[in-house]
Amino acid sequence: MTGLRQRLRQAWHARHRASERHVLNQRNIYIVPTRAGLAFIVVLLLLLIGSINYQLNLGYALTFLLAGAALASMHITHASLRGLALHHRPVAPCHAGQASALELLISNPGRERHGVGLAVEPESGSAALAWAEIPAQGQSTLILALECPRRGLHPLPLLRIESRFPFGLFRAWSLWRPASQVCVWPAPEHPEPLLPQSGSQQADAGVQRRSEQGEFDGVRPWRRGDSPRRIAWKKLAHSGEWVSRDGSEPQSPPLWLDLADTAGPSVEARLSRLTAWALACERQQRPWGLRAGAHQCAVGSGPAHLDQALRLLAEHRG
C-alpha cells in the first residue's frame, strides 16, 4: 500500500512542468481540511444532531455560526496564497555532500499576507516549512537549504508553498518546479594531497629562476606596499626621490592538472583529488590548467577559471 501511494504521488508530481516563474491562481491552488478541520466538522455534526434531537434553537444558532466561521476561514486560507508570484535567484554551486542555498522571492501584489510557508517537496513524507510574512504591495525573501549528495548538474527539486492561516482548519498549497539547475562540484579529497610534480616544471627551471630574480624594465614612482628590494636606494641617496624598479614579478610556472596523473579506487576519488589540487593552486595564486579525458580547461587563475574547471569535473562522464 505504501509503495502504491508513493508511485501515485510521484506520478502526480511529474505532472507539474518546470517554469521560470510561478503565479498562484484558482487553477493551481489546492485546499483540503486539516486534522483539526476534520475534528471541527465532526463537532459541528454532533452539535447539529443534538440540536435536532432536543429542538435547541440556541444550538442551531451556535452550529450555523461556527459553520459560517469555518467557511469564512476556508475563503481566507485560499486567498492567503492567491495572487502571489514566486521566482528565485541563481543558485550558487557547491561541493558534493554540502548544502546549497536556494533564495526565493515572493512578490505580493495585494494586501498583507500572513503565515506563508515554503519547503522542498520530498518524494515521501513531509518536510519542515520556512515561514514568511509578506507585506502589502511588497516582497519577502526565504532561503531554503538544498542537500546535494552527488556531483553533477541537477534540476531544482519540486517546491511547495502552503498556508493554514487564520485558524488552521484548512490547508491551501501549490507546487512549483523551477526551470533551473544547480551545479554540484566533486568533493575535495581530505586530507589535501600534495600538488603533482610535472615534467614541464623541470624543463622550465631556468625560466622559473629568472622569474624569481625578476627582470626590471625601468623605474616608476614608489607605491605603498612595494617590496624594499625593489626600491632604488642609490637614486634615493642622490636625489631623495622615492622610486621603485618596475618589471615582472616573480611567478610560479603554470601547472597542468591531469586526470591521468591521479590514482584512486574509483572515478569519483580521482575527481576529488583533481578538485583538491585545483583549490590548492587557487590558494597559492598559481596559474594552472586542467585535463579530464577529452576535455580540458586552459591555463588561468581566478574565481571564473576555478568555476569553469570545477564545472567541467562536475559534468565529467567517467
Helices and strands as residue ranges (DSSP letters): H 2-14, E 18-19, E 22-23, E 30-33, H 35-54, H 57-79, E 85-88, E 94-95, E 98-107, E 113-120, E 130-134, E 139-148, E 152-155, E 159-163, E 170-178, E 181-185, H 199-203, H 205-213, E 216-221, G 228-230, H 233-239, E 243-247, E 255-258, G 259-261, H 267-283, E 288-292, E 295-300, H 303-314
